[in-house]
Amino acid sequence: MEIETTLSSSKKNKDLAQKTVYSILFSISFAHLLNDLIQAIIPSVYPILKQNYNLSFSQIGLITFAFQLTASIFQPFVGYYTDKHPKPFSQIYGMLFSLAGIISISFANNFYWILLSVMLIGTGSSIFHPESARISNLAAGGRRGLAQSIFQVGGNFGTALGPLLVALIVVPHSQVYILWFIIAATIGLGIISKIAFWYRDHLINRQPKKVVFADFQRLSKSKVKWAIAILLIVIFSKFFYSASLSTYYTFYVMDKFHLSIKEAQFHMFIYLFAYAAGTILGGPLGDKIGRKYVIWLSVFGATPFALLLPYVNLFWTDVLMIIIGIIISSAFPAILVYAQELLPRKLGMISGLFYGFAFGMGALGSALLGTLADYTSIQYVYHVCSFLPLIGIICYFLPNLKKK
């Protein structure tokens, strides 16, 4: 009788662990939306800052480099530490850093003050992401790809809304109107606080977390390292190319099609909205057909459209940017879950590593492409970057982890 009771209790715990907690997934996704909305302020106000303070493209690239570096360099360390010592309330500290960055950039009137402001926002982001990815896994039940897509799409919609809100609120008035985004940070703090209490209450349930990715791979250590290396090369290709789109796209359409700042921001919104929509597909599709194929198709599959982009008119530029956004954005949820399945006992560290490396490649790409734009032209940058998705062909060598 006692054995039956124990087995029944074990089954209940297992069923609880398998249940997908959608309320938490959508809450952490909305928190991700607000976090990335605040991040999106930075590239969205570049045309204003460039005009007000006579900044060069190299300085714009350095601002992005400073932001992305702080948003990337701390993430693996935060993830490694919280793997051993989970901190349910750490995200609150991250949002407070972002709040300080919003206030600072609203009043920044020189290049170095701008650098300090974006570094505060970057630090907040580096604290937010590793624990958020862990919470998504904890609430996923058995649907990790879907959970990661729900989490990612919140961030992508936040990134898409950033330039639209900046165009509506900041561009018609002045830089100080960035202070309105304090509202987003305040709402974020409230949501994150509730999630933190849920997370704290579930930290005692350790055993299901240890076996969450059991039996998904039986690869040797050398093959795991090789697969991680390939994924990092794919991240390089994807985010180096994405840096040209997210940092310089407004300048590109302004230069090539002679648009105003406000008009360019709306075209940026079209691309970012498509990027957000594509994220919804990547995770669930990886659950069904295997993450390797999603990663391969989403990176390498963007190649023909990227190669066409520099040669078309404004209408077809929007069409191609929608296609590119949908295709290339579906990769990251699949990449992240694939990496977590390779190293299931190091969820925080691997999430921090890949988020960090992604931001780091965006930082490096922005800095180098800004310098290239100063020496050549912004249109030439898009000709060069159109070849980057070709690197995605290396995904062919990834092992297939899909369960049989």
Secondary structure, DSSP 8 states (H G I E B T S, - for coil): -HHHHHHHHHHHHHHHHHS--HHHHHHHHHHHHHHHHHHHHHHHTHHHHHHHHT--HHHHHHHHHHHHHHHHHTHHHHHHHHHHS--TTHHHHHHHHHHHHHHHHHH--SHHHHHHHHHHHHHHHHHHHHHHHHHHHHT-TT-HHHHHHHHHHHHHHHHHHHHHHIIIIITTS-GGGGGGGHHHHHHHHHHHHHHHHHHHHHTT--HHHHTTTTTS----HHHHHHHHHHHHHHHHHHHHHHHHHHHHHHHHHHHHH---HHHHHHHHHHHHHHHHHHHHHHHHHHHHH-HHHHHHHHHHTTHHHHHHGGGS-HHHHHHHHHHHHHHHHTHHHHHHHHHHHHSTT-HHHHHHHHHHHHHHHHHHHHHHHHHHHHHS-HHHHHHHHTTGGGGGGGGGGS------
